[in-house]
Amino acid sequence: MQNAYLEKDKINPLSLANIREFTQRLWKDFLDEKSFAIDATCGNGFDTLFLAQILGEKGRVDSYDIQKVAIEKTKMLLSEKNLLHKVHLIEKCHSAFLRPASLVVYNLGFFPVSNQVVTTTASLLLQSLEHALSFAKAVSITCYPGHAEGKKEKEAVEKQLQLLPPKLWNISFHSWINRKNAPCLFWLTKQSR
Ligand SMILES: C[S@@+](CC[C@H](N)C(=O)[O-])C[C@H]1O[C@@H](n2cnc3c(N)ncnc32)[C@H](O)[C@@H]1O
């Protein structure tokens, strides 16, 4: 029998070569068109754009970044695609969110086109995660252990997530184990009761 998921989206199971593609598939499966999502690190705006594309007119994305340049880049990208009306851009640290949402996504690390090296940090991430876990139904955390702060973040998040009760949260970990310092993903979904 054909796998229903592959049939539905015509996915080539051999194409999972890239972490962004992999995470975006999980988000797409999880969200419905009226969902609210949070992009906790908007950067260039690629993840925010993807979320705005898959959500319907009643959906919404709140996108956070501490750098003005990231907020402006994301604004420009979303305007070009006529999707800015679905997105609320917030120039603010993700340690506390203004509104809840069913999905929170973190794509950690630094803003790739900026000269300034402003990277996410383990301590702010843990604060943010605690807040996200109080309302979200799913959380996606992409880590880049190939740089020093990224390694710290990955280890800190892993330690924290191991403490969460399995009756409340399903937590899986994905990586490309034959690549040195490959990015990795923690994918959390709340148990439905
Ligand atoms: C790897 S980039 C995100 C990539 C982005 N999602 C995309 O699709 O292009 C990480 C971003 O996190 C931002 N950042 C760092 N610390 C932050 C914080 N405490 N709160 C919110 N954003 C933060 C950085 O400014 C940077 O733009």
The ligand as an SDF file (V2000), in Angstrom:
LIG
                    3D

 27 29  0  0  0  0  0  0  0  0999 V2000
   20.0690   31.7670   12.0240 C   0  0  0  0  0  0  0  0  0  0  0  0
   19.2640   33.3250   12.1270 S   0  0  0  0  0  0  0  0  0  0  0  0
   17.6070   32.8270   11.8000 C   0  0  0  0  0  0  0  0  0  0  0  0
   17.3430   32.4170   10.3640 C   0  0  0  0  0  0  0  0  0  0  0  0
   15.9560   32.7480    9.9380 C   0  0  0  0  0  0  0  0  0  0  0  0
   14.9320   32.0000   10.6520 N   0  0  0  0  0  0  0  0  0  0  0  0
   15.7480   32.6810    8.4400 C   0  0  0  0  0  0  0  0  0  0  0  0
   14.8350   31.9960    7.9720 O   0  0  0  0  0  0  0  0  0  0  0  0
   16.5160   33.3650    7.7520 O   0  0  0  0  0  0  0  0  0  0  0  0
   19.2060   33.6540   13.8590 C   0  0  0  0  0  0  0  0  0  0  0  0
   18.6100   35.0100   14.2320 C   0  0  0  0  0  0  0  0  0  0  0  0
   18.3720   35.0460   15.6370 O   0  0  0  0  0  0  0  0  0  0  0  0
   18.4580   36.3990   16.0380 C   0  0  0  0  0  0  0  0  0  0  0  0
   18.5790   36.4640   17.4800 N   0  0  0  0  0  0  0  0  0  0  0  0
   19.6950   36.3100   18.2560 C   0  0  0  0  0  0  0  0  0  0  0  0
   19.3830   36.4190   19.5580 N   0  0  0  0  0  0  0  0  0  0  0  0
   18.0330   36.6540   19.6220 C   0  0  0  0  0  0  0  0  0  0  0  0
   17.1180   36.8720   20.6960 C   0  0  0  0  0  0  0  0  0  0  0  0
   17.5360   36.8350   21.9550 N   0  0  0  0  0  0  0  0  0  0  0  0
   15.8230   37.0980   20.3940 N   0  0  0  0  0  0  0  0  0  0  0  0
   15.3880   37.1240   19.0960 C   0  0  0  0  0  0  0  0  0  0  0  0
   16.2200   36.9270   18.0470 N   0  0  0  0  0  0  0  0  0  0  0  0
   17.5220   36.6980   18.3020 C   0  0  0  0  0  0  0  0  0  0  0  0
   19.6670   36.9120   15.2870 C   0  0  0  0  0  0  0  0  0  0  0  0
   19.6400   38.3240   15.2180 O   0  0  0  0  0  0  0  0  0  0  0  0
   19.4990   36.2160   13.9290 C   0  0  0  0  0  0  0  0  0  0  0  0
   18.8690   37.0730   13.0150 O   0  0  0  0  0  0  0  0  0  0  0  0
  1  2  1  0
  2  3  1  0
  2 10  1  0
  3  4  1  0
  4  5  1  0
  5  6  1  0
  5  7  1  0
  7  8  2  0
  7  9  1  0
 10 11  1  0
 11 12  1  0
 11 26  1  0
 12 13  1  0
 13 14  1  0
 13 24  1  0
 14 15  1  0
 14 23  1  0
 15 16  2  0
 16 17  1  0
 17 18  1  0
 17 23  2  0
 18 19  1  0
 18 20  2  0
 20 21  1  0
 21 22  2  0
 22 23  1  0
 24 25  1  0
 24 26  1  0
 26 27  1  0
M  CHG  2   2   1   9  -1
M  END
$$$$
